[in-house]
Amino acid sequence: MADEDAGAIEEEVKCEECVPGLPGWMATFSDLVTLLLTFFVLLLSFAKTESAKYEAALGSIRNAFGGNVLKHGETIQRGKSPDDAPTMIDAELPVQPFPIDFMTMEGMLDKHEINRESDEDLTQMKNDLYQNELSDSVDVFEMPEGIQVRVKDKIYFEKGGIKPTQITVEVYEKMVKMLKEKTWTVYVEGHSSRGETSLDGTKDAFELSASRAAAVARSLIKRGVRPDRVVTVFYGDTAPVKLPNRSQDLIDKESRRVEFMLRKRDLRSEGHKVQPR
């Protein structure tokens, strides 16, 4: 009787026979891992990889932990391990760390992250240019301090004078219209040719370029552009145009010019004041 009871108990505690194959939860887990992998691959494909930021990240980590940096690429050095694997070594060229906010997901995915410190809205600026039919007449550049828009057309001057000899009136009027209606700042940049002086000999290259910039600035203000939105800059003959394989006469002719740079942010505005020491 006791043997029969033992057999019955043994039957009760016996485990069910396992179903062959992997458990069901493992399929769900595999799907999750695959989706995560695909997600990060997509992030990597959208991100803009820059070697400078990569090196800066290495420098930032090295500074934070006070350790060594593993050299990569052409600069990698082999260690003394049996399998000749790379080893941790001191960086020969120290890399300066960069602000931690560049490591945010927004910074990694932002296609215009070069000017993330600027409060200028590139899309809005492009809209302003498009509405005033200036999109094809300008070059747009992203810079650390903001966005720079350069007008392709220039105003050219006679030798030794401040009287224009060539000006694209249509582009000039469109630019004036936008400056009157929108909050833009225009930088009027005056130039002169190599060794140029005024016709009466009283002005050198710097004074001549300043007079050209001032004359164009007065013209803008006369047409309704706010004076506080106009900045004049003069370079003298220090920035001639670069025309490879062209005659010096043509270079001098093209150098006697006034150029326009448009910005939303005025570089004269004061930023955050810091102690000089």
C-alpha positions in Angstrom: 0.0 0.0 0.0 2.9 2.3 0.9 4.5 1.6 -2.5 1.3 2.5 -4.3 1.1 5.9 -2.4 4.7 6.7 -3.2 4.1 6.0 -6.9 1.1 8.3 -6.9 3.0 11.1 -5.3 5.8 10.7 -7.8 3.3 11.0 -10.6 1.9 14.2 -9.1 5.3 16.0 -8.8 6.6 14.9 -12.1 7.3 17.9 -14.5 5.4 18.2 -17.7 7.4 17.1 -20.7 9.1 20.2 -22.3 8.1 21.2 -25.7 11.1 21.1 -28.1 12.4 24.4 -29.4 13.1 27.8 -27.9 10.6 29.4 -25.5 8.2 31.9 -26.9 9.6 34.9 -25.0 12.9 34.6 -26.7 11.3 35.3 -30.1 9.8 38.6 -28.7 13.2 39.5 -27.2 15.0 38.8 -30.5 12.5 41.1 -32.3 13.1 43.8 -29.8 16.9 43.6 -30.1 16.7 43.6 -33.9 14.4 46.7 -33.8 16.8 48.5 -31.5 19.7 47.7 -33.7 17.9 49.0 -36.8 16.9 52.2 -34.9 20.6 53.0 -34.0 21.8 52.2 -37.5 19.2 54.7 -38.8 20.4 57.3 -36.3 24.0 56.7 -37.4 23.0 57.1 -41.1 21.2 60.4 -40.4 24.0 61.8 -38.2 26.8 63.8 -39.8 30.1 62.2 -38.8 32.9 64.7 -38.4 36.4 63.6 -37.5 37.0 66.8 -35.6 34.2 66.2 -33.2 35.2 62.5 -32.9 38.7 63.6 -31.9 37.2 66.3 -29.6 35.1 63.6 -27.9 38.2 61.6 -27.2 39.9 64.6 -25.7 36.9 65.4 -23.6 36.8 61.8 -22.2 40.5 61.9 -21.6 40.3 65.1 -19.6 37.3 63.9 -17.6 38.9 60.7 -16.4 42.6 61.7 -16.5 43.4 58.6 -18.4 44.9 57.7 -21.7 43.5 57.8 -25.2 43.4 54.9 -27.6 44.9 56.0 -30.9 42.8 55.3 -34.0 43.2 55.1 -37.8 46.7 55.8 -39.1 48.0 56.7 -35.7 47.1 53.4 -34.0 50.1 51.8 -32.2 50.5 48.1 -31.5 51.1 46.9 -28.0 53.3 44.1 -26.5 50.5 41.6 -25.9 50.9 38.1 -27.4 48.3 38.8 -30.1 49.9 42.2 -30.9 46.6 44.0 -30.0 46.3 47.8 -29.7 47.1 49.2 -26.3 46.1 52.3 -24.3 48.8 54.9 -24.8 49.2 58.7 -24.1 48.0 60.8 -26.9 50.9 62.6 -28.7 48.6 65.3 -29.9 46.3 66.5 -27.1 42.8 67.2 -28.2 40.8 69.9 -26.5 37.4 68.9 -25.1 34.2 70.4 -26.3 31.1 71.5 -24.5 28.9 68.6 -23.3 25.8 70.0 -25.1 27.3 68.9 -28.4 26.8 65.3 -27.2 23.1 65.6 -27.0 20.9 63.7 -29.4 19.7 67.0 -30.9 23.3 68.0 -31.7 24.0 64.6 -33.3 21.0 64.8 -35.6 21.0 68.5 -36.4 22.2 69.0 -40.0 23.0 72.6 -39.2 24.8 72.1 -36.0 27.8 74.2 -37.0 26.0 77.3 -35.9 23.9 75.7 -33.0 25.1 78.5 -30.7 23.4 81.1 -32.9 19.8 82.0 -32.4 19.3 82.7 -36.1 16.7 80.6 -37.9 18.1 79.4 -41.2 14.8 78.4 -42.6 13.2 81.8 -41.9 16.2 83.5 -43.4 15.9 81.4 -46.6 12.2 82.3 -46.7 13.0 86.0 -46.5 15.4 85.6 -49.4 12.9 83.6 -51.5 10.1 86.0 -50.9 12.3 88.9 -52.2 13.5 86.8 -55.1 17.1 86.9 -53.9 17.7 83.1 -53.5 19.7 82.8 -56.8 21.6 86.1 -56.2 23.3 85.1 -52.9 25.6 82.5 -51.3 24.6 81.3 -47.8 27.3 80.2 -45.3 27.0 78.7 -41.9 29.6 79.9 -39.4 30.2 79.4 -35.7 28.9 82.9 -34.9 25.9 82.6 -37.1 24.7 82.6 -40.7 26.3 84.8 -43.4 24.7 85.7 -46.6 26.8 87.2 -49.4 25.3 89.0 -52.4 27.0 87.7 -55.6 26.5 91.0 -57.4 28.9 93.8 -56.5 29.2 97.5 -57.2 32.3 98.4 -59.3 33.9 101.8 -59.4 36.1 103.9 -61.7 39.8 104.0 -61.0 40.6 106.6 -58.2 36.9 107.6 -57.7 33.7 106.8 -55.9 31.5 106.9 -58.9 30.0 103.5 -59.8 30.7 102.1 -63.2 28.7 98.9 -62.9 25.8 97.9 -60.7 23.0 95.3 -61.0 20.1 97.6 -60.2 17.5 94.9 -60.0 19.3 92.9 -57.3 20.2 96.1 -55.5 16.6 97.2 -55.3 15.4 93.8 -54.1 18.0 93.9 -51.4 16.9 97.4 -50.3 13.3 96.2 -50.2 14.1 93.3 -48.0 16.2 95.4 -45.6 13.3 97.9 -45.3 10.7 95.2 -44.5 12.7 92.6 -42.5 15.1 92.7 -39.6 18.4 92.2 -41.4 21.8 93.9 -41.0 23.8 94.8 -44.1 27.6 95.1 -44.0 28.9 97.4 -46.8 32.5 96.4 -47.5 34.6 98.8 -49.5 37.7 97.7 -51.5 40.3 99.3 -53.7 42.9 97.9 -56.2 46.6 97.5 -55.4 48.2 100.8 -54.6 45.2 102.8 -55.8 44.9 106.4 -54.9 42.2 109.0 -55.5 42.3 111.1 -58.7 43.5 114.2 -56.9 46.0 112.1 -54.9 44.7 113.1 -51.5 43.3 109.6 -50.6 45.2 106.4 -50.3 43.8 102.9 -50.9 42.2 102.7 -47.4 40.6 106.1 -47.5 39.3 105.5 -51.0 37.7 102.2 -50.0 36.2 103.9 -46.9 34.7 106.6 -49.2 33.2 104.0 -51.5 31.6 102.1 -48.6 30.3 105.4 -47.1 28.8 106.4 -50.4 26.9 103.1 -50.8 25.8 103.2 -47.2 24.3 106.7 -47.6 22.5 105.5 -50.7 20.9 102.6 -48.7 19.8 105.0 -45.9 18.4 107.5 -48.5 16.3 104.6 -49.9 14.7 103.9 -46.5 17.1 101.4 -44.8 17.4 102.1 -41.1 20.8 103.6 -40.3 21.3 101.2 -37.3 21.0 98.3 -39.8 23.9 99.5 -41.9 27.5 98.8 -41.1 30.4 100.1 -43.2 33.7 98.2 -43.4 36.7 99.1 -45.6 39.7 97.0 -46.5 41.8 99.2 -48.7 43.8 97.1 -51.1 44.4 94.3 -48.6 41.7 92.0 -50.1 42.0 92.0 -53.9 39.8 89.5 -55.9 41.4 86.2 -56.7 41.4 85.5 -60.5 43.9 82.8 -61.5 45.5 83.2 -64.9 44.1 86.7 -65.4 45.9 89.9 -66.1 46.7 92.4 -63.4 44.6 95.0 -65.1 41.5 92.8 -64.9 42.3 92.0 -61.2 42.6 95.7 -60.4 39.4 96.4 -62.2 37.5 93.7 -60.3 39.1 94.8 -57.0 37.6 98.3 -57.1 34.3 97.2 -55.6 31.8 97.3 -52.8 30.4 94.0 -51.5 27.4 93.2 -49.4 27.2 90.8 -46.5 23.8 90.2 -45.0 23.2 88.9 -41.5 20.3 88.6 -39.0 22.7 89.1 -36.1 24.6 92.3 -35.7 28.2 91.4 -34.7 28.4 94.7 -32.8 25.8 93.5 -30.3 27.2 92.8 -26.9 27.3 89.2 -25.8 27.8 87.7 -22.3 30.4 89.8 -20.5 33.2 87.8 -18.8 36.2 88.8 -16.7 39.4 89.4 -18.7 41.4 87.4 -16.3 
